[in-house]
Amino acid sequence: MLGSTHGTLTTDFRARVHACGESPRTAVHSTAAPTAEDAVAVDVSGRPLHADVPDLDRFFRPESVAVIGASDAEGRPNTGITRQLIAWAERVGARIHPVHPTRPTVFGLPCHASVAALPEQVDLAVLLVADPLPVIEELAETKVKFAVAFASGFAETGDAGAAAQDRLSAAVQRSGLRLLGPNTNLNAFEKFRDDLDGPAIALITQSGHQGRPVYTLQELGIRLSHWAPTGNEADLETSDFISYFAEQPEVGAIACYVEGLKDGRSFLLAADRAARNGVPVVAVKVGRTETGARMAASHTGKLTGADTVVDAAMRQFGVIRVDGLDELQDTAALLARARKPKADGVVVYSISGGTGAHFSDLATEAGLTLPTLSQAKQDELHQWIPEYLNVANPVDNGGHPVGDWRGRKIIDAILADPAVGVLICPITGPFPPMSDRLAQDLVDAAEASDKLICVIWGSPVGTEEAYRTTLLGSSRVATFRTFGNCITAVRAYLGHHRFTASYRSPFEDAPRTPSPSYRKAQALMRPGQQLSEHAAKQLLRAYGIRVPREQLVTSAAAAVRAAGLVGYPVVMKASGPQLAHKTELGLVKIGLTSASQIRDAYRELTDIARYEDVPLDGILVCQMVERGVEMVVGVTQDDLFGPTVTVGLGGVLVEVLHDAAVRVPPFGEDQARAMLGELRGHALLEGVRGAPPADVDALVEVVLRIQRMALELGDELSELDINPLMVLPRGQGAVALDALAICR
């Protein structure tokens, strides 16, 4: 059975907002909303810095609607759709105009022969035709604002369909109207309950059926305000709806089912707008596996993007990614309705020591903070709980106290602790009358508290009075059916509020003009070519990234002189534009300490290059840098997001462990440091087995300089790889020992 959730909610949400002077959402005050001037601002690469928010008011609440291809003939698919659209238009107060070339009336309404014959300019045209392209061109002449195309047979069907969709997109762009679809459905015109209070969930789905679990939350008293079934996204896309919903005062959370992102930059700008407004975005994004990615492409005809990049981009901009539809509904419902937490501490309260220990293990492993209650608080709890039971957290009451007046006293005492922001009570099964009393005490306590109370009702039956009436009847208790969904939702809830409390839009500080480094670097670029190591290091120097002392030589005698200048011991490496993996070819010699070793190494390196038929621009004689932590920092191009920056453990470890973190520029120092914290091998930077701590500040500075390079050279740089970047002991900096650069 799918999980169900009720979050904390006041009886009259808007009254509370007005009384307390609060916004319906938690505003993030570190960044002002973009002005009209900002709306056209671009960064150094010419990409926009703010989301273009479409005015979708007339889409969701039009004054007039045209149904092209309307029908009332029994047995025809268009008939059922027409009937539903007429009912929807009546609910939203819109005038409806059926259009059909041969019908004088449809369901008793006057029917018009063509778009040109419409009696007024309409806000929304619904196209019940197999080929929407000719109709789009007709609608352009009548200045229609929005259209919906249900027809399939476009990008989801292959190359021919993709070409047809391209033609449709071009026609829409010329027309000036905005199009939902094609390959969409009637979800936008569903009947939403208007008797529910509080902040709502706005729903976006690329596959309409995947939104059904969230839509049915209304039956549990959770409000939905909008549903955008985006289909193939020939024009309007997921990002447009995120940007729009983030500005709607009634929206408490945005729930998304995403198969493919149309444009990565647009998605990030939309997520940024939601983060600045404090509106949580919860998303299921398919395509984690190769099979899932293939299925997504066949269904929507769009790229899914490298999943590691998608995952990192979502995390970077505060989008909460969940795996299943049950997690989507539970997490979105909690985030939409729960108040801002008073503290991050979670207390687990149960009638069973085993249940409490089990849940606490799972919660701690998931990263939730379970603080040990103070001795004074434990002494207070032991007034009502036997001394032999643990009340440090988890709190085990032994069962009997929940059946009388002591149960409420215990709950109130826990909630009064300033370190506690969330109380979670797993009830693994019904045991009336005590479970009924426990449920009621939790509901009553939630009504009197400004802290979040979550209950996991573990019974698979779900018909019990304590569950159906008491818990689900409460607008203040969040009720779950599984441990996992509760932990996922609570972690997202606490994480979202931590994120938005300190969020500053990275687009605010994105460079808008090229740096002097860019002009130096441009002179080094060779379109369509791979640079030699020597040239790649010159590129790094242009951006102020330290490289070893080195000289490029073309004779053994010059190599000996260079070694004397660089200082023994030295490293010698072949340098050429076609060399990517020198070590495997034996083209690196390390630890050379004499002139004779230099001459022998020069001869051997050039002989190997000649034998392997590898052209060289010379031999590098380099300073040998030994003591430090080997890292890798690089730039790659993602199909969706453009240039991305990666940092991870370097040397051979990058290929063996794949321990790396990714971000999409622009980002600030906080995100650069967060990348390092995500690495499994982060402890190496802190110093292990007697090694000194590494110069993390210098590593962060390199990451930020590489990000600047990625932004400025994004259209010219296909790939950059610094491996290894030797991070020296604290205070000594970081040195790029090797580099690979490929120009676009």
Secondary structure, DSSP 8 states (H G I E B T S, - for coil): ----------SSHHHHHHHHT--SS---TTS----TTGGG-B-TTS-BSS------HHHHS-SEEEEET----TT-HHHHHHHHHHHHHHHHT-EEEEE-TT-SEETTEE-BSSGGG-SS--SEEEE-SS--HHHHHHHHHTT--EEEE----SGGG-HHHHHHHHHHHHHHHHH--EEE-SS--SGGG----SS--S-EEEEEESSGGGGHHHHGGGGGT--EEEEEE-TT-SSS-HHHHHHHHTT-TTEEEEEEEES--S-HHHHHHHHHHHHHTT--EEEEE--SSHHHHHHHHHHH-S----HHHHHHHHHHTT-EEESSHHHHHHHHHHHHH----S-SEEEEEES-HHHHHHHHHHHHHTT-B-----HHHHHHHTTTS-TTS--SSSEE--SGGGGSTHHHHHHHHHHT-TTEEEEEEEE-S--TTHHHHHHHHHHHHHHH-SSEEEEEE--SS---HIIIIIITT-SSEEEESSHHHHHHHHHHHHHHHHHHHS---GGGG---S--HHHHHHHTT--TT-EE-HHHHHHHHHHTT-----EEEESSHHHHHHHHHHH-SSEEEEEE-TT-S-TGGGT-EEEEE-SHHHHHHHHHHHHHHHHHTT---SEEEEEE---SSEEEEEEEEEETTTEEEEEEEE-TTHHHHH--EEEE-SS--HHHHHHHHHH-TTTHHHH--TT---B-HHHHHHHHHHHHHHHHHSTTTEEEEEEEEEEE-BTTS-EEE--EEEEE-
